[in-house]
Amino acid sequence: MSVYAVAQLTIFDRARYLAYVGRFPAVLARFGGKLLAADETPAVLEGTWDRQKFVLIEFSSEEGLAAWSSSEAHREIAVDRRYGHLRARDEYDVGLRLIVGSTQGERE
């Protein structure tokens, strides 16, 4: 069953964030992840949205996602992602969420 990670970001330091983006695909691929969407101008269909960028990643299992997110390789590059979207040094809320999906719409 596929699982999904969603990140919602506002980018303040583009150079730091792009350093992360440049290394991200290779690290993601190493853990079997697939980038499904990355959009800095998503259309808001209902309500409000206070972020700038939306990212959707798919993994074939929760274990794959956990291995990726806790890996040394991801932690190493994530430093640039975190600093790329911080307004202040002590502020950190990337909005990374785990969504477990199934074809029935319920967790199996």
C-alpha positions in Angstrom: 0.0 0.0 0.0 1.4 3.4 -1.0 2.0 6.1 1.6 2.6 9.8 0.9 4.6 12.5 2.5 3.4 16.1 2.0 5.5 19.1 2.6 4.2 22.7 2.7 6.9 25.4 2.6 7.5 29.1 2.4 11.0 29.8 1.0 13.0 32.7 2.5 16.5 31.8 1.5 16.3 30.5 -2.0 20.1 29.7 -2.3 19.9 27.4 0.7 16.7 25.8 -0.4 18.1 25.2 -4.0 21.1 23.5 -2.4 18.7 21.0 -0.9 16.7 20.6 -4.1 19.8 19.8 -6.1 20.7 16.8 -3.9 17.1 15.7 -3.1 16.3 13.5 -6.2 19.3 11.2 -5.6 18.6 10.7 -1.9 14.9 10.1 -2.6 15.6 7.6 -5.3 17.9 5.7 -3.0 15.0 4.9 -0.8 12.5 4.1 -3.5 10.6 7.4 -3.2 8.8 9.0 -6.1 8.2 12.8 -6.4 4.6 13.2 -7.6 4.3 17.0 -7.4 6.3 20.0 -6.5 4.6 23.3 -7.1 5.4 26.9 -6.0 2.1 28.3 -7.3 -0.6 25.8 -6.4 -4.2 26.8 -7.1 -6.2 27.1 -3.9 -9.6 25.7 -4.7 -11.2 26.3 -1.3 -10.2 28.2 1.9 -6.9 29.8 2.4 -3.3 28.5 2.3 -0.4 30.3 3.9 2.5 28.5 2.3 4.4 29.0 -1.0 5.3 25.5 -2.1 3.6 22.1 -2.0 5.5 18.8 -2.4 3.9 15.4 -2.6 6.1 12.3 -2.4 5.1 8.6 -2.7 6.6 5.5 -1.1 5.5 1.9 -1.5 5.4 1.4 2.3 5.6 3.2 5.6 8.9 1.5 6.2 10.4 3.0 3.0 9.3 6.5 4.0 10.6 6.0 7.6 14.0 4.8 6.2 14.2 7.8 3.9 13.2 10.4 6.5 15.5 9.0 9.2 18.5 8.3 7.0 21.8 10.0 7.5 21.7 11.1 3.8 18.4 12.8 4.2 19.3 14.4 7.5 22.4 15.8 5.9 20.6 17.6 3.0 17.6 18.6 5.1 19.7 21.2 6.9 19.6 23.3 3.7 15.8 22.8 3.4 15.2 23.9 7.0 17.4 27.0 6.7 16.0 27.7 3.3 12.5 28.3 4.6 13.2 29.7 8.1 12.3 33.3 8.9 14.2 33.2 12.1 16.9 30.7 13.3 14.7 29.2 15.9 11.6 28.8 13.8 11.0 25.4 12.1 7.8 24.2 10.8 8.2 22.5 7.4 4.7 21.1 7.6 5.9 17.5 6.6 3.0 15.1 7.1 2.6 11.4 6.6 -0.5 10.3 4.7 -1.2 6.6 4.6 -3.3 5.7 1.5 -5.3 2.7 0.3 -7.6 2.1 -2.6 -10.6 1.9 -0.2 -9.8 5.3 1.4 -9.2 3.6 4.8 -6.0 2.4 6.3 -5.7 -1.4 6.0 
